[in-house]
């Protein structure tokens, strides 16, 4: 239950990051401020799927796999819930219009494109999260900031952030779930690349 609650809170933090991204006109500023979501997750040790899946490489066991499913569910609940309740606020109209355009662009893309873009996001998420854990000074925040800003400005796909955008845009369907599934798979594959490098290739 503790892990599940920390997963919901991680989804909430990503939703807050997504909200500021949708709220500002300047994409660079929006991408920069989005990083508050991942920084908050790491500072408070919340559970984000894209920050945890890469460690399956060095922690491959049934217990951790089950925890990953719980984390993914909690992230979905947290991010989607915020997306849904914002429709009862005065800021929803602006958020909806931007989220809808963003969502339609993603849902009109093909599966291969989404998968490849999701892989690159997964690489950057592991890069940011593991960098935060390895560094002990202010540079740990810089690496998180850079990981987030780069994935957003490049147009890479983050499954949890998109759960939030799809909820704000109110575009959930079986087709949307299919796209989210591809994003989850791509993020997972991407998150495996650096830890595999560390295990088998690095000198």
TORDOMAR-529096 format. One record per residue (C-alpha): x, y, z. Coordinates in steps of 0.001 Angstrom, whole numbers, plus 500000, padded with zeros to 6 digits. Layout:
(node (X,Y,Z))
...
% end
This chain:
(node (500000,500000,500000))
(node (502862,502401,500783))
(node (504407,501748,497374))
(node (501015,502228,495709))
(node (500423,505574,497436))
(node (503912,506766,496493))
(node (503096,505788,492909))
(node (499900,507832,492915))
(node (501845,510815,494240))
(node (504416,510371,491474))
(node (501596,510504,488937))
(node (500349,513664,490613))
(node (503782,515290,490330))
(node (504004,514450,486631))
(node (500534,515954,486197))
(node (501695,519164,487860))
(node (504652,519275,485485))
(node (502307,518660,482562))
(node (500000,521429,483741))
(node (502715,524050,483747))
(node (503882,522841,480333))
(node (500381,523381,478943))
(node (499977,526706,480737))
(node (502852,528680,479221))
(node (503252,529793,475634))
(node (507018,529382,475419))
(node (507888,525710,474874))
(node (511399,526024,476316))
(node (510095,527614,479503))
(node (507346,525010,479727))
(node (509815,522140,479282))
(node (512113,523676,481895))
(node (509352,524045,484462))
(node (508048,520537,483737))
(node (511199,519263,485434))
(node (509668,520190,488813))
(node (507648,516988,488475))
(node (510615,514611,488292))
(node (512644,516632,490789))
(node (509793,516369,493291))
(node (509513,512633,492701))
(node (513219,512079,493333))
(node (513483,514382,496338))
(node (510517,512723,498082))
(node (511364,509218,496828))
(node (508031,508677,495061))
(node (507619,505781,492657))
(node (507623,506595,488941))
(node (507480,503693,486490))
(node (509899,505256,484010))
(node (512333,505899,486852))
(node (512094,502340,488204))
(node (511829,500038,485169))
(node (515519,500358,484209))
(node (516560,498768,487504))
(node (514820,495550,486511))
(node (518073,494676,484721))
(node (519951,494387,488019))
(node (516956,493411,490149))
(node (515192,490786,488053))
(node (512788,488929,490319))
(node (509062,488327,490610))
(node (508641,490680,493578))
(node (510123,493630,491689))
(node (508080,492837,488580))
(node (504892,492871,490675))
(node (505961,496174,492227))
(node (506446,497660,488754))
(node (502860,496772,487823))
(node (501616,498392,491049))
(node (503701,501485,490330))
(node (502360,501738,486788))
(node (498786,501481,488040))
(node (499402,504111,490716))
(node (501018,506450,488185))
(node (498010,506039,485899))
(node (495569,506822,488708))
(node (497521,509833,489943))
(node (498165,511448,486579))
(node (494751,510707,485085))
(node (492846,511784,488180))
(node (494469,515208,488110))
(node (493694,515466,484410))
(node (490036,514702,485039))
(node (489466,516941,488077))
(node (491034,519978,486409))
(node (487984,520167,484163))
(node (486154,521647,487178))
(node (488563,524585,487375))
(node (488792,527907,485566))
(node (492063,526936,483874))
(node (490604,523877,482134))
(node (489558,525535,478891))
(node (493092,526630,478076))
(node (494568,523318,479192))
(node (492064,521269,477192))
(node (492685,523070,473911))
(node (496451,522597,474107))
(node (496244,519045,475419))
(node (493800,518102,472678))
(node (496073,519346,469891))
(node (499033,517590,471497))
(node (497082,514365,471967))
(node (495718,514280,468423))
(node (499252,514673,467059))
(node (500366,511666,469085))
(node (497325,509529,468262))
(node (497652,510250,464533))
(node (501232,509022,464544))
(node (502084,505427,463625))
(node (503042,502767,466156))
(node (506651,502453,465006))
(node (507241,506186,465338))
(node (505687,506223,468817))
(node (507758,503201,469852))
(node (511052,504738,468700))
(node (510284,508108,470320))
(node (509374,506293,473538))
(node (512683,504405,473544))
(node (514631,507661,473516))
(node (512509,509008,476364))
(node (513250,505860,478361))
(node (516986,506370,477858))
(node (516766,509942,479136))
(node (514626,509014,482127))
(node (517133,506418,483304))
(node (519936,508893,482598))
(node (518225,511526,484775))
(node (517127,509260,487628))
(node (520353,507275,487905))
(node (522383,510457,487593))
(node (520438,511942,490505))
(node (521228,508876,492602))
(node (524939,508838,491738))
(node (525669,512541,492232))
(node (525740,514207,495643))
(node (525884,517921,494875))
(node (523760,520436,492990))
(node (524716,518796,489703))
(node (522209,516039,490481))
(node (519406,518564,489882))
(node (521021,519765,486668))
(node (521100,516250,485231))
(node (517405,515788,486056))
(node (516584,519160,484517))
(node (518489,518360,481330))
(node (516960,514890,480989))
(node (513437,516284,481195))
(node (513970,519348,479005))
(node (515687,517355,476262))
(node (513009,514654,476074))
(node (510238,517252,475830))
(node (511904,519522,473284))
(node (512847,516524,471135))
(node (509240,515327,471124))
(node (510009,511996,472792))
(node (507081,510115,474329))
(node (506650,509657,478098))
(node (503850,507230,478943))
(node (502861,508773,482292))
(node (502901,512357,481027))
(node (500743,511262,478113))
(node (498257,509607,480462))
(node (497798,513076,481937))
(node (497515,514818,478562))
(node (494987,512262,477278))
(node (492899,512763,480419))
(node (492899,516552,480093))
(node (492053,516238,476399))
(node (489352,513626,477174))
(node (490454,511350,474325))
(node (490551,507989,476104))
(node (489477,505019,473966))
(node (490683,501517,473130))
(node (492857,503108,470468))
(node (494364,505460,473068))
(node (495095,502524,475365))
(node (496913,500836,472486))
(node (499136,503875,472020))
(node (499835,504050,475758))
(node (500817,500383,475689))
(node (503339,501082,472915))
(node (504701,504029,474915))
(node (505100,501892,478030))
(node (506941,499230,476018))
(node (509189,501804,474349))
(node (509990,503579,477623))
(node (510859,500210,479164))
(node (513154,499173,476308))
(node (514894,502551,476403))
(node (515402,502376,480157))
(node (517225,499039,479744))
(node (519902,500359,477378))
(node (522198,502220,479802))
(node (522122,499609,482604))
(node (522850,496881,480038))
(node (525767,498971,478830))
(node (527057,499241,482397))
(node (526765,495478,482901))
(node (528139,494056,479693))
(node (529992,496663,477642))
(node (531548,499296,479889))
(node (535253,498745,480667))
% end
